[in-house]
């Protein structure tokens, strides 16, 4: 059996256990030794971080070669058109790389969404909307760069799922441990 921790990372928390500048880290929330994040999530992003002490499992979760889907709920400035969504889905040239095909759709504001501290800026003259984007890769700040490239900057980014694991039932700063059978290979 492999140990797996599902953590709802709050805004501003670093996806590491130490920081020489005194910023909030995983160590402020997860008192379990010997587990490490399987992938990163920027400090200004929220949501699911998967941790494990199993190096093979960690690699299978984090490495894009294994094509494990990562689902993001993204609040953007403006309301993307069908053409803008088609651009996201077909791949976008971000200068240093071209994104792979992905799933992208408009969604209603996620139910049960917690407030963020600090709150998202509100502008009465500029509408916002929510997207769900599913990637099978994960380069640095990729979702933010993709939405900005099509003209709809990201206001809030929440990773909702990694593969079959979701944030369901986890408030910000909370975690749960699950045991999984190690898969061969």
Residue pairs with C-beta under 8 A, 6 or more apart in sequence:
1 179
1 180
1 181
1 182
2 52
2 53
2 54
2 57
2 179
2 180
2 181
2 182
3 35
3 52
3 53
3 54
3 177
3 179
4 50
4 51
4 52
4 57
4 165
4 177
4 178
4 179
4 180
5 30
5 32
5 35
5 50
5 51
5 52
5 175
5 176
5 177
6 48
6 49
6 50
6 165
6 167
6 170
6 175
6 176
6 177
6 178
7 26
7 29
7 30
7 48
7 49
7 50
7 51
7 170
7 174
7 175
8 46
8 47
8 48
8 167
8 170
8 171
8 172
8 173
8 174
8 175
9 15
9 26
9 41
9 45
9 46
9 47
9 48
9 49
9 172
10 24
10 46
10 172
10 173
11 43
11 44
11 45
11 46
11 116
11 117
11 118
11 172
12 23
12 24
12 43
12 44
13 24
13 25
13 26
13 28
13 29
13 43
14 23
14 24
14 25
14 26
14 43
15 26
15 37
15 39
15 40
15 41
15 42
15 43
15 49
16 25
16 26
16 37
17 25
17 26
17 27
17 36
18 25
18 27
19 25
23 43
26 37
26 49
26 51
29 173
29 175
30 51
30 175
32 51
32 177
34 53
35 51
35 52
35 53
36 51
36 52
36 53
36 58
37 49
37 50
37 51
38 50
38 51
38 52
38 57
38 58
38 59
38 61
38 62
38 162
39 49
39 50
39 61
39 62
39 70
39 138
39 162
41 47
41 48
41 49
41 159
42 141
42 157
44 157
45 157
45 158
45 159
46 116
46 156
46 157
46 158
46 159
46 172
47 72
47 73
47 157
47 158
47 159
47 160
47 167
48 159
48 160
48 161
48 162
48 165
48 166
48 167
48 170
49 159
50 61
50 162
50 165
52 58
52 61
54 182
56 182
57 180
57 182
59 66
60 66
60 68
60 183
61 68
61 162
61 163
62 138
64 136
64 137
64 138
67 136
68 136
68 162
68 163
69 134
69 135
69 136
69 161
69 162
69 163
70 134
70 135
70 136
70 138
70 159
70 161
70 162
70 163
71 132
71 133
71 134
71 159
71 160
71 161
71 162
71 166
72 132
72 133
72 134
72 135
72 143
72 157
72 158
72 159
72 160
73 107
73 110
73 130
73 131
73 132
73 157
73 158
73 160
74 130
74 131
74 132
74 133
74 143
74 147
74 154
74 156
74 157
74 158
75 109
75 120
75 128
75 129
75 130
75 154
75 155
75 156
75 157
76 128
76 129
76 130
76 131
76 147
76 152
76 153
76 154
76 155
77 123
77 126
77 128
77 152
77 153
77 155
78 126
78 127
78 128
78 129
78 151
78 152
79 106
79 127
79 129
79 152
80 88
80 106
80 129
80 131
80 147
80 150
80 152
84 150
84 151
84 152
85 104
85 105
85 106
85 131
87 149
87 150
88 102
88 104
88 131
88 133
88 146
88 147
88 150
89 101
89 102
89 103
89 104
90 101
91 98
91 99
91 100
91 101
91 102
92 98
92 99
92 146
92 149
92 150
94 142
94 145
94 146
94 149
97 139
99 135
99 137
99 139
99 142
99 146
100 135
100 136
100 137
102 133
102 134
102 135
102 136
103 132
103 133
103 134
104 131
104 132
104 133
104 134
105 131
105 132
106 129
106 130
106 131
107 130
107 131
107 132
108 130
109 130
110 130
110 158
110 160
114 171
114 172
116 156
120 128
120 155
120 156
121 155
128 155
131 147
132 160
133 143
133 146
135 142
135 143
143 154
143 157
144 153
144 154
144 157
147 153
147 154
148 154
158 167
159 167
160 166
160 167
161 167
165 178
169 176
170 176
